[in-house]
Amino acid sequence: MGDIEAHESRLYSDFAPLYDKVFGKIFYSRLERVIEGLEIPRGARVLEVGAGTGTSFPAYPTHCEVTGIDLAPDMLARARQKIRENGWSHLKVIEMNALDLEFPENSFDYVMAFHVVTVVPDPIRMIEEAKRVCKPGGRIVIVNHFTSDFPLLGSFTQALDPITRWLGWRTDLKLKPFIEMTDLTVEKVYKLSKTSLYTVLLGIKQKNGFHFTREL
Ligand SMILES: C[S@@+](CC[C@H](N)C(=O)[O-])C[C@H]1O[C@@H](n2cnc3c(N)ncnc32)[C@H](O)[C@@H]1O
């Protein structure tokens, strides 16, 4: 996949240390709760796409094997530093495009995408790739902000879109069209609290393709 598809936001290429200080701390407690709730079994193979600086890394149990991929070398450098400093032998990161994963199909028990679907230029392609590399019976776990269906809040976040796009993410992605367009089989959709702006989507890859057991 050519460079045109690659994400080149200054936020993720130049401001990795700032990202960690500003967003990392805010994002961590959310990701910790989601990862703990999955009860990832011993020996599971986990892929995290757009892993960035490794915000989520402390939350993974050491009994699973985690590969983080990201396009931004500066973000990955921070992630590598954390891996080294903490002696996390169950974690590694690789520079790779989430839209063009270099893994064979059916490679992972879990594919995670935290705060990424609104950042990549083609979220549908990203989910296609996540499905491809996920094993049958495996899970696709998405945590993201989606535009509200409430008219006022929805228009407000949509109005912010040109600004946040410049920073590196979009705010105009709606949950239902996203699920429909990606044909994602959703096992569960929930928020960690009533007021949370973020949605947790648990998708499952069934043996015979993807099967819907959606609660919207
Ligand atoms: C908002 S950050 C989220 C980082 C991390 N998941 C977290 O929750 O803190 C989005 C990340 O997606 C990465 N990214 C954007 N486009 C990508 C692509 N096509 N392939 C892989 N990573 C990408 C960016 O470099 C950035 O690190």
The ligand as an SDF file (V2000), in Angstrom:
LIG
                    3D

 27 29  0  0  0  0  0  0  0  0999 V2000
   -5.0050    8.2770   18.7690 C   0  0  0  0  0  0  0  0  0  0  0  0
   -3.5540    7.2930   18.5560 S   0  0  0  0  0  0  0  0  0  0  0  0
   -3.9940    5.8760   19.5630 C   0  0  0  0  0  0  0  0  0  0  0  0
   -2.7790    5.1770   20.1030 C   0  0  0  0  0  0  0  0  0  0  0  0
   -3.0890    4.0810   21.1240 C   0  0  0  0  0  0  0  0  0  0  0  0
   -3.9050    3.0390   20.5220 N   0  0  0  0  0  0  0  0  0  0  0  0
   -3.7770    4.6660   22.3210 C   0  0  0  0  0  0  0  0  0  0  0  0
   -4.9350    4.3090   22.5920 O   0  0  0  0  0  0  0  0  0  0  0  0
   -3.1680    5.4840   23.0170 O   0  0  0  0  0  0  0  0  0  0  0  0
   -3.7310    6.6630   16.9320 C   0  0  0  0  0  0  0  0  0  0  0  0
   -2.5240    5.8690   16.4340 C   0  0  0  0  0  0  0  0  0  0  0  0
   -2.8430    5.2880   15.1560 O   0  0  0  0  0  0  0  0  0  0  0  0
   -1.6550    5.3030   14.3900 C   0  0  0  0  0  0  0  0  0  0  0  0
   -2.0030    5.1150   12.9750 N   0  0  0  0  0  0  0  0  0  0  0  0
   -2.6360    6.0010   12.1600 C   0  0  0  0  0  0  0  0  0  0  0  0
   -2.7860    5.4640   10.9330 N   0  0  0  0  0  0  0  0  0  0  0  0
   -2.2480    4.2160   10.9840 C   0  0  0  0  0  0  0  0  0  0  0  0
   -2.1060    3.1730   10.0270 C   0  0  0  0  0  0  0  0  0  0  0  0
   -2.5700    3.2880    8.7820 N   0  0  0  0  0  0  0  0  0  0  0  0
   -1.4910    2.0310   10.4190 N   0  0  0  0  0  0  0  0  0  0  0  0
   -1.0320    1.8900   11.6880 C   0  0  0  0  0  0  0  0  0  0  0  0
   -1.1380    2.8440   12.6320 N   0  0  0  0  0  0  0  0  0  0  0  0
   -1.7390    3.9940   12.2870 C   0  0  0  0  0  0  0  0  0  0  0  0
   -1.0230    6.6390   14.7310 C   0  0  0  0  0  0  0  0  0  0  0  0
    0.3440    6.6680   14.3740 O   0  0  0  0  0  0  0  0  0  0  0  0
   -1.2620    6.6950   16.2340 C   0  0  0  0  0  0  0  0  0  0  0  0
   -0.2020    6.1370   16.9510 O   0  0  0  0  0  0  0  0  0  0  0  0
  1  2  1  0
  2  3  1  0
  2 10  1  0
  3  4  1  0
  4  5  1  0
  5  6  1  0
  5  7  1  0
  7  8  2  0
  7  9  1  0
 10 11  1  0
 11 12  1  0
 11 26  1  0
 12 13  1  0
 13 14  1  0
 13 24  1  0
 14 15  1  0
 14 23  1  0
 15 16  2  0
 16 17  1  0
 17 18  1  0
 17 23  2  0
 18 19  1  0
 18 20  2  0
 20 21  1  0
 21 22  2  0
 22 23  1  0
 24 25  1  0
 24 26  1  0
 26 27  1  0
M  CHG  2   2   1   9  -1
M  END
$$$$
